[in-house]
Amino acid sequence: MTFRDLANVFSEGETREEAIFNAVEALDGVLLEMAAEDLTIPLPSEIKSDEVAISVSPEVAAPVMLHILRQESGQTVAHIAQTMEIKYQTYQRMETSGHYLTLKNLKRAARAMGATVELRFRKI
């Protein structure tokens, strides 16, 4: 499996289920690394009819979404931390590893960037 929005990211498996499992792990790892390096993370392209949608793990999606929101808002880690009245390193860990990322902190961070948090469950 490849990710056309992310260069040099791929996975494989002996079965379809294993390939999807490995793809999620590969996607999670590269997105966290990109956030840690403060790189721009592209939003996913529309899924084509012959493609399989790979969802990021929830524990990775939240910090990555914070990272994307911060970059889109043009704010720095320092500014968000100051607005939230927390240490720089605390906010940085929220974005790069999900540490300290409680629902309360997620809402505070979103509010500091002029956004809100919406949760959704989807039946599988």
C-alpha positions as CSV (number, residue, x, y, z in Angstrom):
1,M,0.0,0.0,0.0
2,T,1.2,3.5,-0.8
3,F,0.0,7.0,0.2
4,R,0.0,9.3,-2.7
5,D,-0.1,12.4,-0.5
6,L,3.0,11.3,1.4
7,A,6.2,10.5,-0.5
8,N,8.2,7.4,0.5
9,V,5.5,6.0,2.8
10,F,4.3,2.5,2.0
11,S,3.4,-0.8,3.6
12,E,2.5,-4.4,2.7
13,G,1.2,-7.6,4.2
14,E,0.5,-11.1,3.3
15,T,-3.3,-10.6,3.6
16,R,-5.5,-7.5,3.0
17,E,-6.1,-7.2,6.8
18,E,-2.4,-7.3,7.6
19,A,-1.6,-4.8,4.8
20,I,-4.2,-2.4,6.3
21,F,-2.9,-2.9,9.8
22,N,0.6,-2.2,8.6
23,A,-0.6,0.8,6.6
24,V,-2.1,2.4,9.7
25,E,1.1,1.8,11.7
26,A,3.2,3.4,8.8
27,L,0.8,6.3,8.5
28,D,0.7,6.9,12.3
29,G,4.5,6.8,12.5
30,V,5.2,9.2,9.6
31,L,2.5,11.7,10.8
32,L,3.9,11.9,14.3
33,E,7.4,12.3,12.9
34,M,6.3,15.1,10.6
35,A,4.6,16.9,13.6
36,A,7.7,16.4,15.7
37,E,9.8,18.1,13.0
38,D,7.2,20.8,12.5
39,L,6.7,19.9,8.9
40,T,3.6,20.7,6.9
41,I,1.2,17.7,6.8
42,P,-0.9,17.6,3.7
43,L,-4.6,16.9,4.0
44,P,-5.6,13.7,2.3
45,S,-6.8,13.7,-1.3
46,E,-10.2,12.4,-2.2
47,I,-10.3,8.6,-2.3
48,K,-10.6,7.1,-5.7
49,S,-12.9,4.2,-6.4
50,D,-10.1,1.6,-6.6
51,E,-8.4,2.8,-3.3
52,V,-8.7,1.8,0.3
53,A,-9.1,4.6,2.8
54,I,-6.7,4.3,5.7
55,S,-7.7,6.1,8.9
56,V,-5.1,7.4,11.3
57,S,-5.4,6.0,14.8
58,P,-7.4,8.3,17.2
59,E,-4.4,8.6,19.5
60,V,-2.4,10.0,16.6
61,A,-5.2,11.9,14.9
62,A,-5.7,14.3,17.8
63,P,-2.1,15.6,18.1
64,V,-1.8,15.7,14.3
65,M,-5.0,17.7,14.0
66,L,-3.7,20.2,16.6
67,H,-0.5,20.5,14.6
68,I,-2.3,21.2,11.4
69,L,-4.7,23.6,13.0
70,R,-1.8,25.5,14.6
71,Q,0.1,25.7,11.3
72,E,-3.1,26.9,9.5
73,S,-3.7,29.5,12.1
74,G,-0.1,30.8,11.7
75,Q,0.6,30.6,15.4
76,T,3.7,29.3,17.1
77,V,3.9,26.6,19.8
78,A,5.1,29.3,22.2
79,H,2.1,31.5,21.5
80,I,-0.4,28.6,22.0
81,A,1.3,27.5,25.2
82,Q,1.2,31.1,26.5
83,T,-2.4,31.5,25.6
84,M,-3.2,28.2,27.4
85,E,-1.0,29.2,30.3
86,I,1.0,26.0,30.1
87,K,4.7,25.3,29.5
88,Y,6.0,25.3,26.0
89,Q,7.2,21.7,26.3
90,T,3.8,20.6,27.6
91,Y,2.0,21.9,24.5
92,Q,4.8,20.7,22.2
93,R,4.2,17.1,23.6
94,M,0.5,17.5,23.1
95,E,1.2,18.0,19.4
96,T,4.0,15.5,18.8
97,S,3.1,12.5,21.0
98,G,-0.3,13.1,22.5
99,H,1.0,13.4,26.0
100,Y,-1.1,15.6,28.2
101,L,-3.8,15.5,25.6
102,T,-6.9,15.2,27.6
103,L,-10.3,16.3,26.2
104,K,-10.1,19.4,28.4
105,N,-6.7,20.3,27.0
106,L,-7.7,19.5,23.5
107,K,-10.7,21.9,23.9
108,R,-8.4,24.6,25.4
109,A,-5.9,24.3,22.6
110,A,-8.6,24.5,19.9
111,R,-10.1,27.5,21.6
112,A,-6.7,29.2,21.7
113,M,-6.6,28.8,17.9
114,G,-10.2,30.0,17.4
115,A,-11.6,26.5,16.8
116,T,-13.9,24.0,18.6
117,V,-13.7,20.3,19.1
118,E,-16.3,17.9,17.7
119,L,-16.2,14.2,18.4
120,R,-17.9,11.6,16.2
121,F,-18.4,7.9,16.4
122,R,-18.9,5.8,13.3
123,K,-20.3,2.3,13.3
124,I,-18.0,-0.2,11.6
